[in-house]
């Protein structure tokens, strides 16, 4: 029989997870869809549920000298309205799902769901975000691009809970965001792209590219980015075809009900070219 656990503190939640194999629910906007049955039937949960939406210990946003800390229970709407969250993340959230979903869903849930079409994940990849996991036995910090390793696959132990997302400061990084979907918002992405760059004295000192919905995980290749750091802006733009060729090896979309792989690939490469073109 499935049990519903509603802990009153983080310590109690970790004790429950240490003793029971549970689904963790905060907003539930992904989990309820995954377990949905036809109309009139309750969701098909096959193990216990640990409900953490009421835990104030996980609802916070603050910054220190290193970056911004976002508690795992913080709703997307609160992240978007924060004055200290990076503009790129707020821009992404503004186009994410519907207002009703943003009032319930959490960034930690978006990460834990590990969908290739998870919009916020693309921005977190670009900004080198990390995930802090806690259990009754301790804590650990994992880069988000290592935490997610496949479609709905994450490196979380059954007794662990995502406690926090940390986004390092990138005060001088110029960012760029594009989402392609059936509508401007409230739709699952066909393609997402986040870019970042910093130019000093005419030379590119930082250059970043991250794609969503084009592979089993978000695609960012730091070894490719490094090849073009140190060039002048003009040199970088002259290497546009080379950058596209480098990234095209890793942009491997599929055909599904939302779009074809050929369309996704072509649009992804065109967006990459547009991003390079705006660098100045």
Residue, then its C-alpha position, 0 to 999 in steps of 0.5 A: x500500500x502506498x503511503x503519503x509522508x508529510x514531514x514537518x522539517x528537513x531533518x524529518x524528511x531525510x529520516x523518512x527517505x532513509x527508511x522508505x523508497x519514496x517519490x519526492x513531491x514539491x510542486x508535482x507538476x512533472x510527477x503528476x503528469x508522469x503518473x497520470x491515468x485516464x480521467x476519473x482515476x487517481x495517479x498510478x503511484x507505485x511507491x511511497x510519496x514524501x511531500x516537501x512543499x511545506x518545508x520552509x527550510x527549502x524555500x529561499x534565495x540569497x547571494x554571497x560573494x560567490x553566487x546565488x543560492x536557490x532552495x530546492x522548494x523555491x517556486x519558479x515564480x519567486x525565482x523569476x521575481x527575485x532581484x538577485x537571480x541572473x537575468x538569463x534564468x529569469x528570461x527562461x522562466x518567463x517563457x516556461x510553461x504557464x503562470x499556473x505551473x510557474x506558481x507550483x513548479x520548482x527548479x529542483x523538480x525540473x532538474x530531477x525530472x531530467x527531461x532533454x526539453x527542461x528549459x531551466x536546465x539549459x541556463x544552469x548548464x551555461x552558468x556552471x550551476x551545481x546541485x547540493x544533495x543531502x541525506x541523513x548521513x551527510x551532503x555532497x555537491x555535484x555540477x548539474x552537467x554531471x548530475x544529469x546523465x540521460x533522459x530522466x536519469x540523475x545521480x541521486x541516491x534513494x535516500x538523498x534530497x536536492x537541497x539547493x541549486x547554486x549559480x556562480x556569479x558571472x557579472x560580466x557575461x553577456x547572455x543570449x536565449x532562444x526558445x522555439x516551440x509551437x507557441x511563444x510560451x506554454x509549450x514544450x520546447x522543440x529547440x532551446x539555446x543559451x549563449x554567453x560571451x565576454x569581450x575585453x579589449x576586442x578579444x573574446x575572453x569567455x564564450x559559451x553555448x548550450x542546447x536543449x532538446x537536441x540530445x539525451x541531455x543538454x549539450x554544452x562542449x567546453x572543449x569546443x568553447x575553449x578553442x575560440x577564446x582569445x580570438x578577436x570578435x572579427x576572427x570569431x565571426x570568421x570561424x562561424x562555419x567551423x564552430x557550427x561544424x564542431x557543434x553539429x557533431x553533438x547536436x543529434x535531435x530525434x523526430x517526435x510528435x513535436x518536430x522532425x530531427x531535420x528541422x530541429x538540427x537546421x534551426x539549432x545551427x541557425x540559432x547558433x549562427x545568430x548568436x555568434x552574429x550578435x557578439x560585439 
